[in-house]
Amino acid sequence: MPTEPDLLLFGAGGHAKVVLDALLRLGVQRSAVAVADDDPSLHGTDFLGTPVGTDASCAARRFHVAIGSARARETVHARLLAQGRGAHGVTHPSASVSPLASLGSGVFVAAQAVVAPAARLGDGVIVNHGSVVDHDCAVGAFTHVAPRATLGGNVTIGRRVLVGAGAIVLPGVSVADDCIIGAGAVVTASILAPGTWVGVPARQLQKEPK
């Protein structure tokens, strides 16, 4: 008999492919994973062998939100929790997560990523391929640490932050909620307000006057 889906993978884009790959490598049967998305143009289409539906069409009691956008991930996460489902974290088998680290609900840790002792990850955080969250870091909910990014020891990152690919946040530095740290940037001093920060050392990108 085919396995009834017991995990709802929400999202049918590129990040969802990465999460599904991790689930399969963890030994989860593909038939045990349902896929849903809010984009009606995707409903009924094929997602790596699984048809895309809606959360209303799936009775799975567990979910993982595989959406890159922090605000969308936060919104859908809250909606699925309100339906009485439980958030399910996914850690790729090649990742290194210390047993002394603390992970919130629905966290994703990708291949070759490192989460060090006493690191604390909030709900819905993404620690992407090859990135490093060093000891005593605190990463706010729904933040995305992009591929090859590095958070030095004792870094504090707010909610819904994007730490871009290859970016570095030096030890002891804090970053406010809703910031974007550009790819390859090096954050050498604390960032106290939302904005986009780029370069070495990182400086706030000023908006062009209208």
Accessible surface in RSA format (square Angstrom, percent):
REM  Atomic radii and reference values for relative SASA: ProtOr
REM  Chains: A
REM  Algorithm: Lee & Richards
REM  Probe-radius: 1.40
REM  Slices: 20
REM RES _ NUM      All-atoms   Total-Side   Main-Chain    Non-polar    All polar
REM                ABS   REL    ABS   REL    ABS   REL    ABS   REL    ABS   REL
RES MET A   1   230.00 119.1 152.20 100.7  77.81 185.3 118.90 101.1 111.11 147.2
RES PRO A   2   112.72  82.1  94.21  85.9  18.50  67.3 104.99  86.7   7.73  48.0
RES THR A   3    67.43  48.0  54.65  55.4  12.78  30.5  36.60  49.2  30.83  46.6
RES GLU A   4   138.93  79.8 130.21  98.5   8.72  20.8  62.01 119.9  76.93  62.8
RES PRO A   5    54.98  40.1  42.86  39.1  12.13  44.1  42.86  35.4  12.13  75.4
RES ASP A   6    69.21  48.5  67.32  67.0   1.89   4.5  30.82  72.5  38.39  38.3
RES LEU A   7     0.86   0.5   0.86   0.6   0.00   0.0   0.86   0.6   0.00   0.0
RES LEU A   8     0.41   0.2   0.41   0.3   0.00   0.0   0.41   0.3   0.00   0.0
RES LEU A   9     0.00   0.0   0.00   0.0   0.00   0.0   0.00   0.0   0.00   0.0
RES PHE A  10     2.19   1.1   2.19   1.4   0.00   0.0   2.19   1.3   0.00   0.0
RES GLY A  11     1.78   2.2   0.00   N/A   1.78   2.2   1.78   4.9   0.00   0.0
RES ALA A  12    16.26  14.9   1.27   2.0  14.98  34.1   1.62   2.3  14.64  38.8
RES GLY A  13    38.35  47.3   0.00   N/A  38.35  47.3  34.98  96.0   3.36   7.5
RES GLY A  14    50.76  62.6   0.00   N/A  50.76  62.6  33.59  92.2  17.16  38.4
RES HIS A  15    28.98  15.8  18.03  12.5  10.95  28.0  17.68  18.2  11.30  13.1
RES ALA A  16     0.00   0.0   0.00   0.0   0.00   0.0   0.00   0.0   0.00   0.0
RES LYS A  17   101.00  49.3  97.62  59.9   3.38   8.1  41.80  37.6  59.20  63.1
RES VAL A  18    43.87  28.9  39.62  35.9   4.25  10.2  43.20  37.5   0.67   1.8
RES VAL A  19     0.00   0.0   0.00   0.0   0.00   0.0   0.00   0.0   0.00   0.0
RES LEU A  20     2.58   1.4   2.58   1.8   0.00   0.0   2.58   1.8   0.00   0.0
RES ASP A  21    58.25  40.8  55.42  55.2   2.83   6.7  20.05  47.2  38.21  38.1
RES ALA A  22     0.15   0.1   0.15   0.2   0.00   0.0   0.15   0.2   0.00   0.0
RES LEU A  23     0.72   0.4   0.72   0.5   0.00   0.0   0.72   0.5   0.00   0.0
RES LEU A  24    59.53  33.2  43.96  31.4  15.57  39.1  44.31  31.1  15.22  41.0
RES ARG A  25   152.73  64.1 121.66  62.0  31.07  74.0  29.54  40.4 123.19  74.7
RES LEU A  26    84.16  46.9  50.61  36.2  33.55  84.3  55.30  38.8  28.86  77.7
RES GLY A  27    53.88  66.4   0.00   N/A  53.88  66.4  35.88  98.5  17.99  40.3
RES VAL A  28    43.28  28.5  33.48  30.3   9.80  23.6  39.19  34.1   4.09  11.1
RES GLN A  29   116.71  65.3 112.91  82.5   3.80   9.0  32.76  69.7  83.95  63.7
RES ARG A  30    99.39  41.7  93.60  47.7   5.79  13.8  39.16  53.5  60.23  36.5
RES SER A  31    55.00  46.5  37.61  50.2  17.40  40.1  40.63  86.5  14.37  20.1
RES ALA A  32     9.65   8.9   9.65  14.9   0.00   0.0   9.65  13.6   0.00   0.0
RES VAL A  33     3.14   2.1   0.00   0.0   3.14   7.6   0.00   0.0   3.14   8.5
RES ALA A  34    16.85  15.5  14.26  22.0   2.59   5.9  16.85  23.7   0.00   0.0
RES VAL A  35     5.19   3.4   0.58   0.5   4.60  11.1   0.58   0.5   4.60  12.5
RES ALA A  36     0.48   0.4   0.48   0.7   0.00   0.0   0.48   0.7   0.00   0.0
RES ASP A  37    22.23  15.6  21.66  21.6   0.57   1.4   0.24   0.6  21.99  21.9
RES ASP A  38    77.79  54.5  58.69  58.4  19.10  45.2  35.57  83.7  42.21  42.1
RES ASP A  39    59.74  41.8  53.66  53.4   6.07  14.4  20.41  48.0  39.33  39.2
RES PRO A  40   102.32  74.6  89.57  81.7  12.74  46.3  89.84  74.2  12.48  77.6
RES SER A  41    85.64  72.4  55.59  74.2  30.05  69.2  56.55 120.4  29.09  40.8
RES LEU A  42    55.18  30.7  55.18  39.5   0.00   0.0  55.18  38.8   0.00   0.0
RES HIS A  43    66.57  36.4  46.25  32.1  20.33  52.0  33.83  34.9  32.74  38.1
RES GLY A  44    65.26  80.5   0.00   N/A  65.26  80.5  33.47  91.8  31.79  71.2
RES THR A  45    58.71  41.8  52.10  52.8   6.62  15.8  55.69  74.8   3.02   4.6
RES ASP A  46   107.68  75.4  76.46  76.1  31.22  73.8  39.84  93.8  67.84  67.7
RES PHE A  47     9.46   4.7   7.31   4.5   2.14   5.6   9.46   5.7   0.00   0.0
RES LEU A  48    83.53  46.5  68.61  49.1  14.92  37.5  79.32  55.7   4.21  11.3
RES GLY A  49    52.99  65.3   0.00   N/A  52.99  65.3  24.54  67.3  28.45  63.7
RES THR A  50    15.56  11.1  14.83  15.0   0.73   1.8  11.86  15.9   3.70   5.6
RES PRO A  51    93.92  68.4  87.66  79.9   6.25  22.7  88.18  72.8   5.73  35.6
RES VAL A  52     5.62   3.7   1.34   1.2   4.28  10.3   1.61   1.4   4.00  10.9
RES GLY A  53    21.65  26.7   0.00   N/A  21.65  26.7  21.08  57.8   0.58   1.3
RES THR A  54    46.59  33.1  45.24  45.9   1.35   3.2  39.18  52.6   7.41  11.2
RES ASP A  55    14.71  10.3  14.66  14.6   0.06   0.1   0.04   0.1  14.67  14.6
RES ALA A  56    99.10  91.1  59.64  92.0  39.46  89.8  69.60  98.0  29.50  78.1
RES SER A  57    88.67  74.9  45.30  60.5  43.37  99.9  50.76 108.1  37.90  53.1
RES CYS A  58    17.36  13.1   8.71   9.7   8.65  20.3  11.13  28.2   6.23   6.7
RES ALA A  59    91.09  83.8  69.32 107.0  21.77  49.5  78.02 109.9  13.06  34.6
RES ALA A  60     4.52   4.2   0.00   0.0   4.52  10.3   3.43   4.8   1.09   2.9
RES ARG A  61   148.18  62.2 144.17  73.5   4.01   9.5  72.73  99.4  75.44  45.7
RES ARG A  62    82.64  34.7  82.64  42.1   0.00   0.0  45.85  62.7  36.78  22.3
RES PHE A  63     0.53   0.3   0.53   0.3   0.00   0.0   0.53   0.3   0.00   0.0
RES HIS A  64     1.93   1.1   1.73   1.2   0.20   0.5   0.20   0.2   1.73   2.0
RES VAL A  65     6.56   4.3   1.85   1.7   4.71  11.4   1.85   1.6   4.71  12.8
RES ALA A  66     2.68   2.5   0.00   0.0   2.68   6.1   0.00   0.0   2.68   7.1
RES ILE A  67    34.95  19.9  32.83  24.5   2.12   5.1  34.95  25.2   0.00   0.0
RES GLY A  68    37.89  46.7   0.00   N/A  37.89  46.7  22.63  62.1  15.26  34.2
RES SER A  69    61.75  52.2  45.87  61.2  15.87  36.6  40.70  86.7  21.05  29.5
RES ALA A  70    20.75  19.1  14.51  22.4   6.24  14.2  14.51  20.4   6.24  16.5
RES ARG A  71   140.71  59.1 139.03  70.9   1.68   4.0  65.72  89.8  74.99  45.4
RES ALA A  72    38.03  35.0  29.45  45.5   8.58  19.5  36.80  51.8   1.23   3.3
RES ARG A  73     3.05   1.3   3.05   1.6   0.00   0.0   3.05   4.2   0.00   0.0
RES GLU A  74    36.91  21.2  36.08  27.3   0.83   2.0  18.46  35.7  18.45  15.1
RES THR A  75    88.71  63.1  82.23  83.4   6.49  15.5  60.52  81.3  28.19  42.6
RES VAL A  76     7.18   4.7   7.18   6.5   0.00   0.0   7.18   6.2   0.00   0.0
RES HIS A  77     8.10   4.4   8.10   5.6   0.00   0.0   5.42   5.6   2.68   3.1
RES ALA A  78    58.44  53.7  51.80  79.9   6.65  15.1  53.90  75.9   4.54  12.0
RES ARG A  79    80.74  33.9  73.29  37.4   7.45  17.7  56.22  76.8  24.51  14.9
RES LEU A  80     0.00   0.0   0.00   0.0   0.00   0.0   0.00   0.0   0.00   0.0
RES LEU A  81    79.59  44.3  67.03  48.0  12.57  31.6  67.18  47.2  12.41  33.4
RES ALA A  82    91.83  84.4  48.32  74.6  43.51  99.0  61.04  86.0  30.79  81.6
RES GLN A  83    74.95  41.9  46.90  34.3  28.05  66.8  40.29  85.8  34.66  26.3
RES GLY A  84    50.54  62.3   0.00   N/A  50.54  62.3  31.72  87.1  18.82  42.1
RES ARG A  85    23.26   9.8  15.85   8.1   7.41  17.6   2.68   3.7  20.58  12.5
RES GLY A  86    34.33  42.3   0.00   N/A  34.33  42.3  31.22  85.7   3.11   7.0
RES ALA A  87    27.20  25.0   0.77   1.2  26.43  60.1   0.79   1.1  26.41  70.0
RES HIS A  88    50.28  27.5  47.96  33.3   2.32   5.9  29.58  30.5  20.70  24.1
RES GLY A  89    38.74  47.8   0.00   N/A  38.74  47.8  17.14  47.0  21.60  48.4
RES VAL A  90     2.05   1.3   0.07   0.1   1.99   4.8   1.49   1.3   0.56   1.5
RES THR A  91    46.02  32.7  39.92  40.5   6.10  14.5  28.10  37.7  17.91  27.1
RES HIS A  92    18.19   9.9  17.74  12.3   0.45   1.2  14.23  14.7   3.96   4.6
RES PRO A  93    76.00  55.4  40.49  36.9  35.51 129.1  49.63  41.0  26.38 163.9
RES SER A  94    48.04  40.6  23.05  30.8  24.98  57.6  32.33  68.9  15.71  22.0
RES ALA A  95    18.35  16.9   0.00   0.0  18.35  41.7   0.04   0.1  18.31  48.5
RES SER A  96    64.38  54.4  58.79  78.5   5.59  12.9  30.58  65.1  33.80  47.4
RES VAL A  97    46.31  30.5  21.17  19.2  25.14  60.6  21.55  18.7  24.76  67.2
RES SER A  98    17.67  14.9   8.64  11.5   9.03  20.8  12.62  26.9   5.05   7.1
RES PRO A  99   132.36  96.5  94.76  86.4  37.60 136.7 108.03  89.2  24.32 151.2
RES LEU A 100   131.15  73.0 111.79  80.0  19.36  48.7 116.67  81.9  14.48  39.0
RES ALA A 101    19.20  17.7   0.00   0.0  19.20  43.7   0.00   0.0  19.20  50.9
RES SER A 102    64.18  54.2  58.86  78.5   5.33  12.3  29.11  62.0  35.07  49.1
RES LEU A 103    64.39  35.9  33.22  23.8  31.17  78.4  33.37  23.4  31.02  83.5
RES GLY A 104    25.84  31.9   0.00   N/A  25.84  31.9  17.62  48.4   8.22  18.4
RES SER A 105    44.68  37.8  32.54  43.4  12.14  28.0  37.21  79.2   7.47  10.5
RES GLY A 106     6.67   8.2   0.00   N/A   6.67   8.2   1.54   4.2   5.14  11.5
RES VAL A 107     2.58   1.7   1.42   1.3   1.15   2.8   1.42   1.2   1.15   3.1
RES PHE A 108     1.18   0.6   1.07   0.7   0.11   0.3   1.07   0.7   0.11   0.3
RES VAL A 109     0.03   0.0   0.03   0.0   0.00   0.0   0.03   0.0   0.00   0.0
RES ALA A 110     0.16   0.2   0.06   0.1   0.10   0.2   0.16   0.2   0.00   0.0
RES ALA A 111    19.31  17.8  18.46  28.5   0.84   1.9  18.46  26.0   0.84   2.2
RES GLN A 112   111.23  62.2  98.74  72.2  12.48  29.7  33.34  71.0  77.89  59.1
RES ALA A 113     0.46   0.4   0.00   0.0   0.46   1.1   0.00   0.0   0.46   1.2
RES VAL A 114    54.13  35.6  54.13  49.0   0.00   0.0  54.13  47.0   0.00   0.0
RES VAL A 115     1.35   0.9   0.00   0.0   1.35   3.3   0.00   0.0   1.35   3.7
RES ALA A 116    11.10  10.2   8.97  13.8   2.13   4.8  11.10  15.6   0.00   0.0
RES PRO A 117    62.91  45.9  62.68  57.1   0.23   0.8  62.68  51.8   0.23   1.4
RES ALA A 118    40.95  37.7  33.45  51.6   7.50  17.1  40.48  57.0   0.47   1.3
RES ALA A 119     0.06   0.1   0.00   0.0   0.06   0.1   0.00   0.0   0.06   0.2
RES ARG A 120   120.16  50.5 118.88  60.6   1.28   3.0  54.70  74.8  65.46  39.7
RES LEU A 121     6.56   3.7   0.00   0.0   6.56  16.5   1.15   0.8   5.41  14.6
RES GLY A 122    22.01  27.1   0.00   N/A  22.01  27.1  20.82  57.1   1.20   2.7
RES ASP A 123    56.50  39.6  54.43  54.2   2.06   4.9   3.80   9.0  52.69  52.6
RES GLY A 124     2.19   2.7   0.00   N/A   2.19   2.7   1.59   4.4   0.60   1.4
RES VAL A 125     0.29   0.2   0.00   0.0   0.29   0.7   0.00   0.0   0.29   0.8
RES ILE A 126     2.53   1.4   2.53   1.9   0.00   0.0   2.53   1.8   0.00   0.0
RES VAL A 127     0.00   0.0   0.00   0.0   0.00   0.0   0.00   0.0   0.00   0.0
RES ASN A 128    12.94   8.9  12.94  12.5   0.00   0.0   0.00   0.0  12.94  12.5
RES HIS A 129    69.88  38.2  69.84  48.5   0.04   0.1  44.82  46.2  25.06  29.2
RES GLY A 130     9.88  12.2   0.00   N/A   9.88  12.2   0.99   2.7   8.89  19.9
RES SER A 131     0.00   0.0   0.00   0.0   0.00   0.0   0.00   0.0   0.00   0.0
RES VAL A 132    44.90  29.5  44.90  40.7   0.00   0.0  44.90  39.0   0.00   0.0
RES VAL A 133     0.00   0.0   0.00   0.0   0.00   0.0   0.00   0.0   0.00   0.0
RES ASP A 134    48.05  33.7  48.05  47.8   0.00   0.0   1.07   2.5  46.98  46.9
RES HIS A 135    84.83  46.4  84.83  59.0   0.00   0.0  59.79  61.6  25.04  29.1
RES ASP A 136    58.70  41.1  55.26  55.0   3.44   8.1  10.30  24.2  48.40  48.3
RES CYS A 137     0.00   0.0   0.00   0.0   0.00   0.0   0.00   0.0   0.00   0.0
RES ALA A 138    21.72  20.0  21.21  32.7   0.51   1.2  21.55  30.3   0.16   0.4
RES VAL A 139     4.86   3.2   0.00   0.0   4.86  11.7   0.99   0.9   3.87  10.5
RES GLY A 140    16.70  20.6   0.00   N/A  16.70  20.6  16.13  44.3   0.57   1.3
RES ALA A 141    10.31   9.5   7.77  12.0   2.54   5.8   7.77  10.9   2.54   6.7
RES PHE A 142     9.59   4.8   9.59   5.9   0.00   0.0   9.59   5.8   0.00   0.0
RES THR A 143     0.00   0.0   0.00   0.0   0.00   0.0   0.00   0.0   0.00   0.0
RES HIS A 144    29.45  16.1  29.44  20.5   0.01   0.0  24.99  25.8   4.46   5.2
RES VAL A 145     0.00   0.0   0.00   0.0   0.00   0.0   0.00   0.0   0.00   0.0
RES ALA A 146     7.26   6.7   7.26  11.2   0.00   0.0   7.26  10.2   0.00   0.0
RES PRO A 147    47.45  34.6  47.08  42.9   0.37   1.3  47.08  38.9   0.37   2.3
RES ARG A 148   165.70  69.6 153.91  78.5  11.79  28.1  53.67  73.4 112.03  67.9
RES ALA A 149     0.12   0.1   0.00   0.0   0.12   0.3   0.00   0.0   0.12   0.3
RES THR A 150    45.41  32.3  45.41  46.0   0.00   0.0  27.33  36.7  18.09  27.3
RES LEU A 151     0.00   0.0   0.00   0.0   0.00   0.0   0.00   0.0   0.00   0.0
RES GLY A 152     9.21  11.4   0.00   N/A   9.21  11.4   9.21  25.3   0.00   0.0
RES GLY A 153     5.02   6.2   0.00   N/A   5.02   6.2   2.37   6.5   2.65   5.9
RES ASN A 154    89.94  62.0  86.13  83.2   3.81   9.2  14.52  35.0  75.42  72.9
RES VAL A 155     0.00   0.0   0.00   0.0   0.00   0.0   0.00   0.0   0.00   0.0
RES THR A 156    65.28  46.4  65.15  66.0   0.14   0.3  41.05  55.1  24.23  36.6
RES ILE A 157     3.62   2.1   0.00   0.0   3.62   8.7   0.00   0.0   3.62   9.8
RES GLY A 158    12.37  15.2   0.00   N/A  12.37  15.2  12.26  33.6   0.11   0.2
RES ARG A 159    93.30  39.2  93.30  47.6   0.00   0.0  36.12  49.4  57.18  34.7
RES ARG A 160    42.52  17.9  31.16  15.9  11.36  27.0   1.63   2.2  40.89  24.8
RES VAL A 161     1.36   0.9   0.00   0.0   1.36   3.3   0.57   0.5   0.79   2.2
RES LEU A 162    67.81  37.8  67.59  48.4   0.21   0.5  67.60  47.5   0.21   0.6
RES VAL A 163     0.00   0.0   0.00   0.0   0.00   0.0   0.00   0.0   0.00   0.0
RES GLY A 164     6.74   8.3   0.00   N/A   6.74   8.3   6.74  18.5   0.00   0.0
RES ALA A 165    48.70  44.8  41.76  64.4   6.94  15.8  41.95  59.1   6.76  17.9
RES GLY A 166    31.25  38.5   0.00   N/A  31.25  38.5  19.01  52.2  12.24  27.4
RES ALA A 167     0.00   0.0   0.00   0.0   0.00   0.0   0.00   0.0   0.00   0.0
RES ILE A 168    67.84  38.6  67.84  50.5   0.00   0.0  67.84  48.9   0.00   0.0
RES VAL A 169     0.10   0.1   0.00   0.0   0.10   0.2   0.00   0.0   0.10   0.3
RES LEU A 170    66.77  37.2  66.59  47.6   0.19   0.5  66.77  46.9   0.00   0.0
RES PRO A 171    92.27  67.2  73.99  67.4  18.28  66.4  74.22  61.3  18.05 112.2
RES GLY A 172    46.49  57.3   0.00   N/A  46.49  57.3  19.95  54.7  26.54  59.4
RES VAL A 173    10.44   6.9   9.80   8.9   0.64   1.6  10.44   9.1   0.00   0.0
RES SER A 174    42.54  35.9  42.54  56.8   0.00   0.0  19.87  42.3  22.67  31.8
RES VAL A 175     3.99   2.6   0.00   0.0   3.99   9.6   0.66   0.6   3.32   9.0
RES ALA A 176    23.53  21.6  12.21  18.8  11.32  25.7  23.04  32.4   0.49   1.3
RES ASP A 177    59.89  41.9  57.25  57.0   2.64   6.2  11.99  28.2  47.90  47.8
RES ASP A 178    47.05  33.0  29.95  29.8  17.10  40.4  17.68  41.6  29.38  29.3
RES CYS A 179     0.48   0.4   0.00   0.0   0.48   1.1   0.00   0.0   0.48   0.5
RES ILE A 180    79.22  45.1  79.22  59.0   0.00   0.0  79.22  57.0   0.00   0.0
RES ILE A 181     0.43   0.2   0.00   0.0   0.43   1.0   0.00   0.0   0.43   1.2
RES GLY A 182    13.15  16.2   0.00   N/A  13.15  16.2  13.15  36.1   0.00   0.0
RES ALA A 183    80.19  73.7  48.50  74.8  31.69  72.1  48.64  68.5  31.55  83.6
RES GLY A 184    38.77  47.8   0.00   N/A  38.77  47.8  26.80  73.5  11.97  26.8
RES ALA A 185     1.11   1.0   0.00   0.0   1.11   2.5   0.89   1.3   0.22   0.6
RES VAL A 186    27.41  18.0  27.41  24.8   0.00   0.0  27.41  23.8   0.00   0.0
RES VAL A 187     1.64   1.1   1.51   1.4   0.13   0.3   1.64   1.4   0.00   0.0
RES THR A 188    68.46  48.7  45.16  45.8  23.30  55.5  29.25  39.3  39.21  59.3
RES ALA A 189    66.84  61.5  57.13  88.2   9.71  22.1  62.19  87.6   4.65  12.3
RES SER A 190    55.96  47.3  32.37  43.2  23.59  54.3  16.95  36.1  39.01  54.7
RES ILE A 191     5.23   3.0   2.69   2.0   2.54   6.1   3.72   2.7   1.51   4.1
RES LEU A 192   155.31  86.5 124.68  89.2  30.62  77.0 127.11  89.3  28.19  75.9
RES ALA A 193    55.79  51.3  53.56  82.7   2.23   5.1  54.46  76.7   1.33   3.5
RES PRO A 194    82.23  59.9  70.28  64.1  11.95  43.4  70.53  58.2  11.70  72.7
RES GLY A 195    21.15  26.1   0.00   N/A  21.15  26.1  19.75  54.2   1.40   3.1
RES THR A 196    40.51  28.8  38.10  38.6   2.40   5.7  18.11  24.3  22.39  33.9
RES TRP A 197    46.60  18.7  46.60  22.6   0.00   0.0  46.60  24.8   0.00   0.0
RES VAL A 198    56.75  37.3  54.50  49.3   2.25   5.4  54.62  47.5   2.13   5.8
RES GLY A 199    35.49  43.8   0.00   N/A  35.49  43.8  31.39  86.2   4.09   9.2
RES VAL A 200   111.19  73.2  77.12  69.8  34.07  82.1  77.12  67.0  34.07  92.4
RES PRO A 201    58.06  42.3  54.89  50.0   3.17  11.5  54.96  45.4   3.10  19.2
RES ALA A 202    17.34  15.9   1.43   2.2  15.91  36.2   1.43   2.0  15.91  42.1
RES ARG A 203   164.94  69.3 163.03  83.1   1.92   4.6  60.20  82.3 104.74  63.5
RES GLN A 204    72.69  40.7  57.25  41.8  15.44  36.8   6.22  13.2  66.47  50.4
RES LEU A 205   104.02  57.9  92.53  66.2  11.48  28.9  94.59  66.4   9.42  25.4
RES GLN A 206   134.51  75.2 118.58  86.7  15.93  37.9  58.84 125.2  75.67  57.4
RES LYS A 207   198.95  97.1 171.03 104.9  27.92  66.5 120.40 108.4  78.54  83.7
RES GLU A 208   152.15  87.4 133.27 100.8  18.89  45.0  61.82 119.6  90.34  73.8
RES PRO A 209   120.97  88.2  91.49  83.4  29.48 107.2 102.35  84.5  18.62 115.7
RES LYS A 210   255.41 124.6 177.13 108.7  78.28 186.4 155.38 139.9 100.03 106.6
END  Absolute sums over single chains surface
CHAIN  1 A     9685.7       7390.2       2295.5       5984.9       3700.8
END  Absolute sums over all chains
TOTAL          9685.7       7390.2       2295.5       5984.9       3700.8
